[in-house]
């Protein structure tokens, strides 16, 4: 029932200048809707934030699986799974809802839009019911590995935040969090070691 993603996904107001100004005026951010969709699952799963990392852009969120069998990706626990020059595969939803609609049959898209209007919430639900929420897969290579980042050149864009970066062994070595739009060869992932630390951290309110 735990899912890794970015902190800026779990807390969209994090590191946001406008949100910080509003907070100083006494406003408090909150989610109206926060949920996850999975391939081959017709209905969404409500989410709640379990905990967030302070130093990097990572968060752990919780969901009720409702006895559903959701595949789990293996994580690289060796700390040696990311090697410059080695191939990677990236899973995600680049361009978000727009790309999902672009991949669907035109007649079906028109039907969904006619029935759901311009509500992104209703459109997403309709895509889920029709089994059309599927991630895109791109391939590339690791350009650099630092203590805080894994840099890779697999094609991606905004909307893929929180997606897994897998090495040639099929293990997750990073969680994508940013892309340098001015240079296509630079996308960034948080090394999975930070996620392992976050997963081991004690829950809020837990006994020491």
C-alpha positions as a Markdown table, in Angstrom:
| # | Residue | x | y | z |
|---|---|---|---|---|
| 1 | Unk | 0.0 | 0.0 | 0.0 |
| 2 | Unk | 3.0 | 2.4 | -0.3 |
| 3 | Unk | 4.0 | 4.3 | -3.4 |
| 4 | Unk | 7.1 | 6.3 | -4.1 |
| 5 | Unk | 6.7 | 9.6 | -5.9 |
| 6 | Unk | 8.1 | 13.2 | -5.8 |
| 7 | Unk | 7.5 | 15.6 | -3.0 |
| 8 | Unk | 6.4 | 18.2 | -5.5 |
| 9 | Unk | 3.7 | 15.7 | -6.6 |
| 10 | Unk | 2.6 | 14.8 | -3.0 |
| 11 | Unk | 2.8 | 18.5 | -2.0 |
| 12 | Unk | 2.4 | 20.7 | -5.1 |
| 13 | Unk | 2.9 | 23.8 | -3.0 |
| 14 | Unk | 6.4 | 22.7 | -1.9 |
| 15 | Unk | 9.1 | 25.1 | -3.0 |
| 16 | Unk | 6.5 | 27.2 | -4.8 |
| 17 | Unk | 6.9 | 30.9 | -4.4 |
| 18 | Unk | 3.2 | 31.8 | -4.9 |
| 19 | Unk | 2.2 | 29.2 | -2.3 |
| 20 | Unk | 4.8 | 30.5 | 0.2 |
| 21 | Unk | 3.4 | 34.0 | -0.2 |
| 22 | Unk | -0.1 | 32.8 | 0.4 |
| 23 | Unk | 1.0 | 30.8 | 3.4 |
| 24 | Unk | 2.4 | 34.0 | 4.9 |
| 25 | Unk | -1.0 | 35.6 | 4.5 |
| 26 | Unk | -2.6 | 32.8 | 6.6 |
| 27 | Unk | -3.7 | 30.4 | 3.8 |
| 28 | Unk | -3.2 | 26.7 | 4.2 |
| 29 | Unk | -2.9 | 24.4 | 1.2 |
| 30 | Unk | -4.9 | 21.2 | 0.9 |
| 31 | Unk | -5.7 | 18.6 | -1.7 |
| 32 | Unk | -9.2 | 18.5 | -3.2 |
| 33 | Unk | -8.5 | 15.3 | -5.0 |
| 34 | Unk | -5.4 | 13.1 | -4.7 |
| 35 | Unk | -5.5 | 9.7 | -6.3 |
| 36 | Unk | -3.5 | 7.2 | -8.4 |
| 37 | Unk | -4.5 | 5.3 | -11.6 |
| 38 | Unk | -2.8 | 2.0 | -12.6 |
| 39 | Unk | -2.8 | 0.2 | -15.9 |
| 40 | Unk | -5.6 | -2.5 | -16.1 |
| 41 | Unk | -7.3 | -1.0 | -13.1 |
| 42 | Unk | -10.6 | 0.7 | -14.0 |
| 43 | Unk | -11.1 | 2.8 | -10.8 |
| 44 | Unk | -8.6 | 5.2 | -9.1 |
| 45 | Unk | -7.1 | 4.7 | -5.7 |
| 46 | Unk | -7.3 | 7.6 | -3.2 |
| 47 | Unk | -4.0 | 8.6 | -1.8 |
| 48 | Unk | -2.7 | 10.2 | 1.4 |
| 49 | Unk | 0.8 | 11.4 | 2.1 |
| 50 | Unk | 2.7 | 9.1 | 4.5 |
| 51 | Unk | 5.9 | 11.1 | 4.8 |
| 52 | Unk | 8.2 | 13.3 | 2.7 |
| 53 | Unk | 12.0 | 13.7 | 2.4 |
| 54 | Unk | 13.5 | 17.0 | 3.6 |
| 55 | Unk | 16.7 | 17.1 | 1.5 |
| 56 | Unk | 15.5 | 15.7 | -1.8 |
| 57 | Unk | 12.3 | 15.7 | -4.0 |
| 58 | Unk | 10.8 | 12.4 | -2.7 |
| 59 | Unk | 7.6 | 11.4 | -0.9 |
| 60 | Unk | 6.0 | 8.2 | 0.2 |
| 61 | Unk | 2.2 | 8.0 | -0.2 |
| 62 | Unk | -0.2 | 5.4 | 1.0 |
| 63 | Unk | -3.2 | 3.8 | -0.7 |
| 64 | Unk | -5.8 | 1.1 | 0.1 |
| 65 | Unk | -5.2 | -1.6 | -2.5 |
| 66 | Unk | -8.7 | -3.0 | -1.9 |
| 67 | Unk | -7.2 | -6.5 | -2.3 |
| 68 | Unk | -6.0 | -5.7 | -5.8 |
| 69 | Unk | -2.7 | -7.2 | -7.0 |
| 70 | Unk | -0.7 | -4.2 | -8.2 |
| 71 | Unk | 2.8 | -5.2 | -9.7 |
| 72 | Unk | 5.7 | -4.0 | -7.6 |
| 73 | Unk | 9.0 | -2.8 | -9.2 |
| 74 | Unk | 12.2 | -4.1 | -7.8 |
| 75 | Unk | 14.5 | -1.5 | -6.3 |
| 76 | Unk | 18.3 | -1.5 | -6.6 |
| 77 | Unk | 19.6 | -1.9 | -3.1 |
| 78 | Unk | 23.2 | -2.3 | -3.9 |
| 79 | Unk | 24.0 | 1.3 | -4.5 |
| 80 | Unk | 26.0 | 0.2 | -7.6 |
| 81 | Unk | 23.2 | -0.1 | -10.1 |
| 82 | Unk | 23.7 | 3.3 | -11.8 |
| 83 | Unk | 26.8 | 3.4 | -14.0 |
| 84 | Unk | 27.5 | 6.2 | -16.5 |
| 85 | Unk | 27.1 | 5.1 | -20.1 |
| 86 | Unk | 24.8 | 2.2 | -19.2 |
| 87 | Unk | 21.3 | 2.0 | -20.7 |
| 88 | Unk | 18.1 | 3.0 | -18.8 |
| 89 | Unk | 14.4 | 2.6 | -19.4 |
| 90 | Unk | 12.1 | 5.4 | -18.1 |
| 91 | Unk | 8.4 | 4.9 | -17.4 |
| 92 | Unk | 6.0 | 7.8 | -17.1 |
| 93 | Unk | 3.3 | 10.0 | -18.4 |
| 94 | Unk | 5.1 | 12.8 | -20.4 |
| 95 | Unk | 2.7 | 15.6 | -21.2 |
| 96 | Unk | 0.1 | 14.0 | -18.9 |
| 97 | Unk | -3.5 | 13.9 | -19.9 |
| 98 | Unk | -2.8 | 15.5 | -23.3 |
| 99 | Unk | -0.6 | 12.6 | -24.3 |
| 100 | Unk | -3.1 | 10.0 | -23.1 |
| 101 | Unk | -5.8 | 11.5 | -25.3 |
| 102 | Unk | -3.4 | 11.7 | -28.2 |
| 103 | Unk | -2.7 | 8.0 | -28.0 |
| 104 | Unk | -6.4 | 7.1 | -28.0 |
| 105 | Unk | -8.5 | 6.6 | -31.1 |
| 106 | Unk | -10.0 | 9.9 | -32.3 |
| 107 | Unk | -13.6 | 8.7 | -32.3 |
| 108 | Unk | -13.2 | 7.5 | -28.7 |
| 109 | Unk | -11.6 | 10.7 | -27.6 |
| 110 | Unk | -14.5 | 12.7 | -29.0 |
| 111 | Unk | -16.9 | 10.4 | -27.2 |
| 112 | Unk | -15.1 | 10.9 | -23.9 |
| 113 | Unk | -14.9 | 14.7 | -24.3 |
| 114 | Unk | -18.6 | 14.9 | -25.2 |
| 115 | Unk | -19.5 | 12.9 | -22.2 |
| 116 | Unk | -17.1 | 14.4 | -19.7 |
| 117 | Unk | -16.7 | 17.9 | -20.9 |
| 118 | Unk | -13.5 | 19.7 | -20.1 |
| 119 | Unk | -13.2 | 18.3 | -16.5 |
| 120 | Unk | -9.8 | 16.7 | -16.3 |
| 121 | Unk | -11.1 | 14.6 | -13.3 |
| 122 | Unk | -14.0 | 13.1 | -15.3 |
| 123 | Unk | -11.9 | 12.7 | -18.5 |
| 124 | Unk | -9.2 | 10.8 | -16.5 |
| 125 | Unk | -11.9 | 8.6 | -14.9 |
| 126 | Unk | -13.3 | 7.8 | -18.4 |
| 127 | Unk | -9.9 | 6.9 | -19.7 |
| 128 | Unk | -9.4 | 4.6 | -16.7 |
| 129 | Unk | -12.7 | 2.8 | -17.3 |
| 130 | Unk | -11.7 | 2.2 | -20.9 |
| 131 | Unk | -8.2 | 0.9 | -20.0 |
| 132 | Unk | -6.5 | 3.8 | -21.7 |
| 133 | Unk | -4.2 | 4.9 | -18.8 |
| 134 | Unk | -0.9 | 3.3 | -19.8 |
| 135 | Unk | 2.6 | 4.8 | -19.2 |
| 136 | Unk | 5.0 | 5.6 | -22.0 |
| 137 | Unk | 8.3 | 3.9 | -22.2 |
| 138 | Unk | 11.5 | 5.6 | -23.4 |
| 139 | Unk | 15.1 | 4.4 | -23.5 |
| 140 | Unk | 18.4 | 6.2 | -23.1 |
| 141 | Unk | 21.7 | 6.2 | -21.3 |
| 142 | Unk | 23.0 | 7.5 | -18.0 |
| 143 | Unk | 25.1 | 10.6 | -18.6 |
| 144 | Unk | 26.3 | 11.2 | -15.0 |
| 145 | Unk | 25.9 | 10.0 | -11.5 |
| 146 | Unk | 26.4 | 12.2 | -8.5 |
| 147 | Unk | 25.5 | 12.0 | -4.8 |
| 148 | Unk | 22.3 | 13.8 | -5.4 |
| 149 | Unk | 21.3 | 13.1 | -9.0 |
| 150 | Unk | 21.3 | 10.5 | -11.8 |
| 151 | Unk | 21.4 | 12.3 | -15.1 |
| 152 | Unk | 20.0 | 10.5 | -18.2 |
| 153 | Unk | 19.1 | 11.3 | -21.8 |
| 154 | Unk | 15.9 | 9.1 | -22.2 |
| 155 | Unk | 13.3 | 11.4 | -23.9 |
| 156 | Unk | 10.8 | 12.8 | -21.3 |
| 157 | Unk | 9.1 | 16.0 | -20.4 |
| 158 | Unk | 6.8 | 17.6 | -17.8 |
| 159 | Unk | 4.3 | 15.1 | -16.5 |
| 160 | Unk | 6.7 | 12.3 | -15.9 |
| 161 | Unk | 7.5 | 13.3 | -12.4 |
| 162 | Unk | 7.6 | 10.4 | -10.0 |
| 163 | Unk | 8.3 | 7.9 | -12.7 |
| 164 | Unk | 10.8 | 5.1 | -12.2 |
| 165 | Unk | 14.2 | 5.0 | -14.0 |
| 166 | Unk | 15.3 | 1.3 | -14.5 |
| 167 | Unk | 18.7 | 0.0 | -15.2 |
| 168 | Unk | 19.6 | -2.8 | -17.6 |
| 169 | Unk | 18.8 | -5.3 | -14.9 |
| 170 | Unk | 15.2 | -4.0 | -14.6 |
| 171 | Unk | 15.7 | -2.5 | -11.2 |
| 172 | Unk | 14.7 | 1.0 | -10.2 |
| 173 | Unk | 17.8 | 3.2 | -9.7 |
| 174 | Unk | 16.1 | 6.6 | -9.5 |
| 175 | Unk | 12.8 | 8.5 | -9.3 |
| 176 | Unk | 12.5 | 11.1 | -12.1 |
| 177 | Unk | 11.9 | 14.6 | -10.8 |
| 178 | Unk | 13.1 | 17.2 | -13.4 |
| 179 | Unk | 14.1 | 17.9 | -17.0 |
| 180 | Unk | 16.3 | 20.6 | -18.4 |
| 181 | Unk | 14.1 | 21.8 | -21.3 |
| 182 | Unk | 16.8 | 23.8 | -22.9 |
| 183 | Unk | 19.0 | 20.7 | -23.4 |
| 184 | Unk | 17.3 | 17.4 | -24.3 |
| 185 | Unk | 20.2 | 15.3 | -23.0 |
| 186 | Unk | 19.6 | 16.2 | -19.3 |
| 187 | Unk | 16.8 | 14.7 | -17.3 |
| 188 | Unk | 17.2 | 14.1 | -13.6 |
| 189 | Unk | 16.3 | 11.4 | -11.1 |
| 190 | Unk | 16.7 | 11.2 | -7.3 |
| 191 | Unk | 19.0 | 8.2 | -6.6 |
| 192 | Unk | 16.9 | 5.3 | -5.2 |
| 193 | Unk | 19.2 | 5.2 | -2.1 |
| 194 | Unk | 17.3 | 8.3 | -0.8 |
| 195 | Unk | 14.0 | 6.4 | -1.2 |
| 196 | Unk | 15.3 | 3.5 | 0.7 |
| 197 | Unk | 16.2 | 5.8 | 3.6 |
| 198 | Unk | 12.8 | 7.4 | 3.4 |
| 199 | Unk | 11.1 | 4.0 | 3.5 |
| 200 | Unk | 13.0 | 3.0 | 6.6 |
| 201 | Unk | 12.2 | 6.2 | 8.5 |
| 202 | Unk | 9.9 | 5.9 | 11.5 |
| 203 | Unk | 6.3 | 6.9 | 10.9 |
| 204 | Unk | 5.0 | 10.0 | 12.5 |
| 205 | Unk | 3.8 | 9.2 | 16.0 |
| 206 | Unk | 5.6 | 5.9 | 16.2 |
| 207 | Unk | 7.4 | 4.9 | 19.3 |
| 208 | Unk | 11.2 | 5.5 | 19.3 |
